[in-house]
Amino acid sequence: MTNIKFVVKVNRGGTRAAQYVQRVDPTPIHMTADRKLALVMGRFAAEDAVKSLQNSHCIPELESVRVSA
């Protein structure tokens, strides 16, 4: 059985590579360029992370990931 979880991908524009949310602390959110180290979370937690990252310098988006249960 597989579940669908989410990672938050962040594009900061320009030529920088995309980054992923690695850890969510009260402040700040830690980022990583390695998708394997990205935090896999439920939809509501991922949406909260997206809301906290939204500003004029970065564009967060949700990516779905299949996880074996």
Biopython code that builds the backbone (N, CA, C, O; Angstrom):
import numpy as np
from Bio.PDB.StructureBuilder import StructureBuilder

atoms = [
    (1, "MET", "N", (0.837, -1.166, 0.000)),
    (1, "MET", "CA", (0.000, 0.000, 0.000)),
    (1, "MET", "C", (0.893, 1.244, 0.000)),
    (1, "MET", "O", (1.880, 1.309, 0.734)),
    (2, "THR", "N", (0.542, 2.215, -0.819)),
    (2, "THR", "CA", (1.323, 3.442, -0.875)),
    (2, "THR", "C", (0.471, 4.623, -0.430)),
    (2, "THR", "O", (-0.729, 4.688, -0.695)),
    (3, "ASN", "N", (1.115, 5.535, 0.238)),
    (3, "ASN", "CA", (0.473, 6.783, 0.647)),
    (3, "ASN", "C", (1.085, 7.913, -0.156)),
    (3, "ASN", "O", (2.207, 7.801, -0.650)),
    (4, "ILE", "N", (0.350, 8.988, -0.282)),
    (4, "ILE", "CA", (0.895, 10.156, -0.961)),
    (4, "ILE", "C", (1.222, 11.200, 0.087)),
    (4, "ILE", "O", (0.352, 11.628, 0.846)),
    (5, "LYS", "N", (2.477, 11.607, 0.123)),
    (5, "LYS", "CA", (2.965, 12.658, 1.008)),
    (5, "LYS", "C", (3.474, 13.783, 0.127)),
    (5, "LYS", "O", (3.442, 13.677, -1.099)),
    (6, "PHE", "N", (3.940, 14.849, 0.737)),
    (6, "PHE", "CA", (4.349, 16.017, -0.021)),
    (6, "PHE", "C", (5.692, 16.549, 0.451)),
    (6, "PHE", "O", (6.039, 16.441, 1.627)),
    (7, "VAL", "N", (6.442, 17.124, -0.481)),
    (7, "VAL", "CA", (7.633, 17.906, -0.174)),
    (7, "VAL", "C", (7.378, 19.310, -0.730)),
    (7, "VAL", "O", (6.606, 19.484, -1.673)),
    (8, "VAL", "N", (8.031, 20.297, -0.141)),
    (8, "VAL", "CA", (7.876, 21.675, -0.597)),
    (8, "VAL", "C", (9.120, 22.067, -1.368)),
    (8, "VAL", "O", (10.222, 22.092, -0.819)),
    (9, "LYS", "N", (8.939, 22.372, -2.649)),
    (9, "LYS", "CA", (10.027, 22.786, -3.535)),
    (9, "LYS", "C", (9.986, 24.309, -3.636)),
    (9, "LYS", "O", (8.923, 24.903, -3.816)),
    (10, "VAL", "N", (11.159, 24.929, -3.518)),
    (10, "VAL", "CA", (11.236, 26.389, -3.538)),
    (10, "VAL", "C", (12.155, 26.838, -4.663)),
    (10, "VAL", "O", (13.318, 26.440, -4.719)),
    (11, "ASN", "N", (11.633, 27.662, -5.553)),
    (11, "ASN", "CA", (12.431, 28.285, -6.611)),
    (11, "ASN", "C", (12.652, 29.743, -6.218)),
    (11, "ASN", "O", (11.701, 30.480, -5.957)),
    (12, "ARG", "N", (13.905, 30.139, -6.181)),
    (12, "ARG", "CA", (14.218, 31.516, -5.808)),
    (12, "ARG", "C", (14.486, 32.395, -7.009)),
    (12, "ARG", "O", (14.905, 33.541, -6.847)),
    (13, "GLY", "N", (14.255, 31.891, -8.208)),
    (13, "GLY", "CA", (14.437, 32.678, -9.418)),
    (13, "GLY", "C", (15.891, 32.716, -9.856)),
    (13, "GLY", "O", (16.786, 32.281, -9.131)),
    (14, "GLY", "N", (16.110, 33.234, -11.037)),
    (14, "GLY", "CA", (17.466, 33.317, -11.552)),
    (14, "GLY", "C", (18.008, 31.949, -11.914)),
    (14, "GLY", "O", (17.260, 31.070, -12.344)),
    (15, "THR", "N", (19.305, 31.770, -11.740)),
    (15, "THR", "CA", (19.957, 30.526, -12.136)),
    (15, "THR", "C", (20.168, 29.572, -10.969)),
    (15, "THR", "O", (20.772, 28.515, -11.149)),
    (16, "ARG", "N", (19.693, 29.913, -9.794)),
    (16, "ARG", "CA", (19.860, 29.033, -8.643)),
    (16, "ARG", "C", (19.054, 27.752, -8.819)),
    (16, "ARG", "O", (17.975, 27.751, -9.412)),
    (17, "ALA", "N", (19.598, 26.675, -8.296)),
    (17, "ALA", "CA", (18.886, 25.400, -8.338)),
    (17, "ALA", "C", (17.731, 25.430, -7.340)),
    (17, "ALA", "O", (17.764, 26.177, -6.362)),
    (18, "ALA", "N", (16.731, 24.629, -7.590)),
    (18, "ALA", "CA", (15.601, 24.542, -6.672)),
    (18, "ALA", "C", (16.060, 23.954, -5.354)),
    (18, "ALA", "O", (16.979, 23.136, -5.319)),
    (19, "GLN", "N", (15.416, 24.374, -4.258)),
    (19, "GLN", "CA", (15.711, 23.843, -2.943)),
    (19, "GLN", "C", (14.443, 23.251, -2.360)),
    (19, "GLN", "O", (13.336, 23.545, -2.811)),
    (20, "TYR", "N", (14.620, 22.414, -1.353)),
    (20, "TYR", "CA", (13.505, 21.744, -0.697)),
    (20, "TYR", "C", (13.561, 22.033, 0.796)),
    (20, "TYR", "O", (14.634, 22.277, 1.348)),
    (21, "VAL", "N", (12.405, 22.004, 1.446)),
    (21, "VAL", "CA", (12.356, 22.202, 2.889)),
    (21, "VAL", "C", (12.926, 20.964, 3.559)),
    (21, "VAL", "O", (12.453, 19.851, 3.329)),
    (22, "GLN", "N", (13.954, 21.163, 4.396)),
    (22, "GLN", "CA", (14.589, 20.054, 5.094)),
    (22, "GLN", "C", (14.054, 19.909, 6.510)),
    (22, "GLN", "O", (13.823, 18.799, 6.989)),
    (23, "ARG", "N", (13.859, 21.037, 7.169)),
    (23, "ARG", "CA", (13.409, 20.988, 8.556)),
    (23, "ARG", "C", (12.590, 22.233, 8.845)),
    (23, "ARG", "O", (12.932, 23.324, 8.390)),
    (24, "VAL", "N", (11.511, 22.078, 9.599)),
    (24, "VAL", "CA", (10.663, 23.201, 9.958)),
    (24, "VAL", "C", (10.818, 23.437, 11.453)),
    (24, "VAL", "O", (10.341, 22.649, 12.271)),
    (25, "ASP", "N", (11.479, 24.512, 11.795)),
    (25, "ASP", "CA", (11.602, 24.960, 13.177)),
    (25, "ASP", "C", (10.701, 26.173, 13.320)),
    (25, "ASP", "O", (10.166, 26.662, 12.325)),
    (26, "PRO", "N", (10.524, 26.663, 14.526)),
    (26, "PRO", "CA", (9.717, 27.878, 14.653)),
    (26, "PRO", "C", (10.223, 28.989, 13.719)),
    (26, "PRO", "O", (9.425, 29.607, 13.013)),
    (27, "THR", "N", (11.492, 29.240, 13.708)),
    (27, "THR", "CA", (12.118, 30.141, 12.739)),
    (27, "THR", "C", (13.566, 29.758, 12.627)),
    (27, "THR", "O", (14.123, 29.408, 13.669)),
    (28, "PRO", "N", (14.215, 29.773, 11.572)),
    (28, "PRO", "CA", (13.687, 29.796, 10.202)),
    (28, "PRO", "C", (13.450, 28.380, 9.692)),
    (28, "PRO", "O", (13.689, 27.407, 10.407)),
    (29, "ILE", "N", (12.989, 28.272, 8.478)),
    (29, "ILE", "CA", (12.830, 26.970, 7.827)),
    (29, "ILE", "C", (14.155, 26.634, 7.166)),
    (29, "ILE", "O", (14.696, 27.449, 6.418)),
    (30, "HIS", "N", (14.687, 25.445, 7.429)),
    (30, "HIS", "CA", (15.964, 25.034, 6.863)),
    (30, "HIS", "C", (15.739, 24.402, 5.496)),
    (30, "HIS", "O", (14.799, 23.632, 5.304)),
    (31, "MET", "N", (16.617, 24.737, 4.544)),
    (31, "MET", "CA", (16.482, 24.290, 3.167)),
    (31, "MET", "C", (17.648, 23.391, 2.785)),
    (31, "MET", "O", (18.719, 23.457, 3.388)),
    (32, "THR", "N", (17.431, 22.541, 1.768)),
    (32, "THR", "CA", (18.469, 21.680, 1.213)),
    (32, "THR", "C", (18.288, 21.581, -0.295)),
    (32, "THR", "O", (17.170, 21.689, -0.799)),
    (33, "ALA", "N", (19.378, 21.377, -1.008)),
    (33, "ALA", "CA", (19.292, 21.186, -2.459)),
    (33, "ALA", "C", (19.085, 19.714, -2.816)),
    (33, "ALA", "O", (18.762, 19.400, -3.961)),
    (34, "ASP", "N", (19.266, 18.812, -1.854)),
    (34, "ASP", "CA", (19.137, 17.376, -2.077)),
    (34, "ASP", "C", (17.706, 16.931, -1.787)),
    (34, "ASP", "O", (17.250, 17.004, -0.646)),
    (35, "ARG", "N", (17.007, 16.474, -2.808)),
    (35, "ARG", "CA", (15.602, 16.074, -2.634)),
    (35, "ARG", "C", (15.449, 14.889, -1.681)),
    (35, "ARG", "O", (14.417, 14.750, -1.025)),
    (36, "LYS", "N", (16.479, 14.030, -1.602)),
    (36, "LYS", "CA", (16.420, 12.873, -0.714)),
    (36, "LYS", "C", (16.410, 13.282, 0.757)),
    (36, "LYS", "O", (15.931, 12.529, 1.605)),
    (37, "LEU", "N", (16.930, 14.458, 1.063)),
    (37, "LEU", "CA", (16.943, 14.955, 2.433)),
    (37, "LEU", "C", (15.727, 15.809, 2.760)),
    (37, "LEU", "O", (15.580, 16.282, 3.887)),
    (38, "ALA", "N", (14.860, 16.005, 1.779)),
    (38, "ALA", "CA", (13.692, 16.859, 1.982)),
    (38, "ALA", "C", (12.734, 16.227, 2.992)),
    (38, "ALA", "O", (12.613, 15.006, 3.092)),
    (39, "LEU", "N", (12.076, 17.085, 3.717)),
    (39, "LEU", "CA", (11.104, 16.650, 4.710)),
    (39, "LEU", "C", (9.843, 16.181, 3.993)),
    (39, "LEU", "O", (9.243, 16.936, 3.228)),
    (40, "VAL", "N", (9.443, 14.943, 4.238)),
    (40, "VAL", "CA", (8.219, 14.394, 3.660)),
    (40, "VAL", "C", (7.126, 14.580, 4.702)),
    (40, "VAL", "O", (7.237, 14.087, 5.824)),
    (41, "MET", "N", (6.068, 15.295, 4.325)),
    (41, "MET", "CA", (5.041, 15.648, 5.301)),
    (41, "MET", "C", (3.654, 15.495, 4.709)),
    (41, "MET", "O", (3.486, 15.303, 3.505)),
    (42, "GLY", "N", (2.685, 15.582, 5.568)),
    (42, "GLY", "CA", (1.295, 15.525, 5.135)),
    (42, "GLY", "C", (0.883, 16.804, 4.424)),
    (42, "GLY", "O", (1.602, 17.803, 4.445)),
    (43, "ARG", "N", (-0.266, 16.757, 3.802)),
    (43, "ARG", "CA", (-0.720, 17.889, 2.994)),
    (43, "ARG", "C", (-0.896, 19.171, 3.805)),
    (43, "ARG", "O", (-0.490, 20.242, 3.355)),
    (44, "PHE", "N", (-1.497, 19.077, 4.998)),
    (44, "PHE", "CA", (-1.752, 20.280, 5.783)),
    (44, "PHE", "C", (-0.460, 20.909, 6.287)),
    (44, "PHE", "O", (-0.339, 22.134, 6.297)),
    (45, "ALA", "N", (0.501, 20.104, 6.703)),
    (45, "ALA", "CA", (1.792, 20.633, 7.148)),
    (45, "ALA", "C", (2.533, 21.267, 5.971)),
    (45, "ALA", "O", (3.170, 22.309, 6.128)),
    (46, "ALA", "N", (2.454, 20.648, 4.802)),
    (46, "ALA", "CA", (3.111, 21.195, 3.615)),
    (46, "ALA", "C", (2.473, 22.516, 3.201)),
    (46, "ALA", "O", (3.177, 23.449, 2.816)),
    (47, "GLU", "N", (1.147, 22.604, 3.277)),
    (47, "GLU", "CA", (0.479, 23.857, 2.940)),
    (47, "GLU", "C", (0.863, 24.967, 3.914)),
    (47, "GLU", "O", (1.012, 26.120, 3.508)),
    (48, "ASP", "N", (1.024, 24.631, 5.196)),
    (48, "ASP", "CA", (1.459, 25.620, 6.172)),
    (48, "ASP", "C", (2.873, 26.105, 5.868)),
    (48, "ASP", "O", (3.163, 27.293, 6.003)),
    (49, "ALA", "N", (3.755, 25.191, 5.457)),
    (49, "ALA", "CA", (5.120, 25.577, 5.095)),
    (49, "ALA", "C", (5.111, 26.489, 3.877)),
    (49, "ALA", "O", (5.875, 27.453, 3.822)),
    (50, "VAL", "N", (4.259, 26.198, 2.903)),
    (50, "VAL", "CA", (4.155, 27.038, 1.702)),
    (50, "VAL", "C", (3.693, 28.438, 2.085)),
    (50, "VAL", "O", (4.237, 29.428, 1.595)),
    (51, "LYS", "N", (2.694, 28.526, 2.956)),
    (51, "LYS", "CA", (2.191, 29.836, 3.375)),
    (51, "LYS", "C", (3.266, 30.645, 4.088)),
    (51, "LYS", "O", (3.347, 31.860, 3.907)),
    (52, "SER", "N", (4.088, 29.989, 4.892)),
    (52, "SER", "CA", (5.114, 30.724, 5.626)),
    (52, "SER", "C", (6.274, 31.141, 4.726)),
    (52, "SER", "O", (7.004, 32.074, 5.061)),
    (53, "LEU", "N", (6.459, 30.469, 3.591)),
    (53, "LEU", "CA", (7.549, 30.799, 2.676)),
    (53, "LEU", "C", (7.175, 31.811, 1.597)),
    (53, "LEU", "O", (8.059, 32.328, 0.914)),
    (54, "GLN", "N", (5.906, 32.101, 1.430)),
    (54, "GLN", "CA", (5.488, 32.971, 0.340)),
    (54, "GLN", "C", (5.963, 34.401, 0.590)),
    (54, "GLN", "O", (5.576, 35.039, 1.569)),
    (55, "ASN", "N", (6.798, 34.880, -0.306)),
    (55, "ASN", "CA", (7.208, 36.276, -0.332)),
    (55, "ASN", "C", (7.637, 36.610, -1.750)),
    (55, "ASN", "O", (7.504, 35.776, -2.646)),
    (56, "SER", "N", (8.134, 37.782, -1.964)),
    (56, "SER", "CA", (8.454, 38.190, -3.330)),
    (56, "SER", "C", (9.724, 37.537, -3.877)),
    (56, "SER", "O", (9.969, 37.597, -5.082)),
    (57, "HIS", "N", (10.541, 36.912, -3.011)),
    (57, "HIS", "CA", (11.823, 36.377, -3.464)),
    (57, "HIS", "C", (11.800, 34.887, -3.785)),
    (57, "HIS", "O", (12.731, 34.385, -4.415)),
    (58, "CYS", "N", (10.772, 34.176, -3.371)),
    (58, "CYS", "CA", (10.755, 32.738, -3.657)),
    (58, "CYS", "C", (9.352, 32.288, -4.029)),
    (58, "CYS", "O", (8.355, 32.902, -3.648)),
    (59, "ILE", "N", (9.307, 31.193, -4.787)),
    (59, "ILE", "CA", (8.045, 30.631, -5.249)),
    (59, "ILE", "C", (7.951, 29.187, -4.759)),
    (59, "ILE", "O", (8.529, 28.292, -5.375)),
    (60, "PRO", "N", (7.231, 28.947, -3.657)),
    (60, "PRO", "CA", (7.095, 27.580, -3.155)),
    (60, "PRO", "C", (5.993, 26.817, -3.885)),
    (60, "PRO", "O", (4.996, 27.403, -4.307)),
    (61, "GLU", "N", (6.180, 25.511, -4.031)),
    (61, "GLU", "CA", (5.159, 24.665, -4.649)),
    (61, "GLU", "C", (5.209, 23.281, -4.010)),
    (61, "GLU", "O", (6.250, 22.849, -3.514)),
    (62, "LEU", "N", (4.084, 22.606, -4.029)),
    (62, "LEU", "CA", (3.990, 21.262, -3.472)),
    (62, "LEU", "C", (4.337, 20.227, -4.537)),
    (62, "LEU", "O", (3.932, 20.349, -5.693)),
    (63, "GLU", "N", (5.083, 19.219, -4.138)),
    (63, "GLU", "CA", (5.357, 18.074, -5.009)),
    (63, "GLU", "C", (4.894, 16.818, -4.294)),
    (63, "GLU", "O", (5.236, 16.602, -3.131)),
    (64, "SER", "N", (4.129, 15.999, -4.971)),
    (64, "SER", "CA", (3.664, 14.759, -4.346)),
    (64, "SER", "C", (4.717, 13.674, -4.446)),
    (64, "SER", "O", (5.465, 13.600, -5.421)),
    (65, "VAL", "N", (4.764, 12.825, -3.412)),
    (65, "VAL", "CA", (5.733, 11.738, -3.328)),
    (65, "VAL", "C", (4.983, 10.497, -2.868)),
    (65, "VAL", "O", (4.213, 10.559, -1.911)),
    (66, "ARG", "N", (5.199, 9.379, -3.536)),
    (66, "ARG", "CA", (4.587, 8.112, -3.099)),
    (66, "ARG", "C", (5.483, 7.469, -2.055)),
    (66, "ARG", "O", (6.685, 7.303, -2.262)),
    (67, "VAL", "N", (4.880, 7.111, -0.931)),
    (67, "VAL", "CA", (5.627, 6.535, 0.189)),
    (67, "VAL", "C", (5.013, 5.176, 0.511)),
    (67, "VAL", "O", (3.795, 5.055, 0.639)),
    (68, "SER", "N", (5.858, 4.157, 0.640)),
    (68, "SER", "CA", (5.378, 2.829, 1.020)),
    (68, "SER", "C", (4.984, 2.826, 2.480)),
    (68, "SER", "O", (5.700, 3.361, 3.326)),
    (69, "ALA", "N", (3.851, 2.226, 2.776)),
    (69, "ALA", "CA", (3.357, 2.209, 4.156)),
    (69, "ALA", "C", (3.845, 1.004, 4.899)),
    (69, "ALA", "O", (3.524, 0.832, 6.075)),
]
sb = StructureBuilder()
sb.init_structure("model")
sb.init_model(0)
sb.init_chain("A")
sb.init_seg("    ")
for serial, (resi, resn, name, xyz) in enumerate(atoms, 1):
    if name == "N":
        sb.init_residue(resn, " ", resi, " ")
    sb.init_atom(name, np.array(xyz, "f"), 0.0, 1.0, " ", f" {name:<3s}", serial, name[0])
structure = sb.get_structure()
